[in-house]
Amino acid sequence: MLERIAATTAALVEARAEVAASLKRQAMIVKMAEQRESAITSFAEKWNKEQMAKIDKAMKPKKSRKR
């Protein structure tokens, strides 16, 4: 009987360790996803700003050269 209790206790300790590792992994995945979204947003905003600057520059009338 004591052997089964010891085996069950060992299995419980192992299961708790697995759950803790799984929760830590899940938290890290969530953090990575948030950082990824932040990076994508930052890149998109920067890219849009650059493209709008190019459009604005192209829309300005060309200066005529005086001779």
Secondary structure, 3 states (H helix, E strand, C coil): CHHHHHHHHHHHHHHHHHHHHHHHHHHHHHHHHHHHHHHHHHHHHHHHHHHHHHHHHHHCCCCCCCC
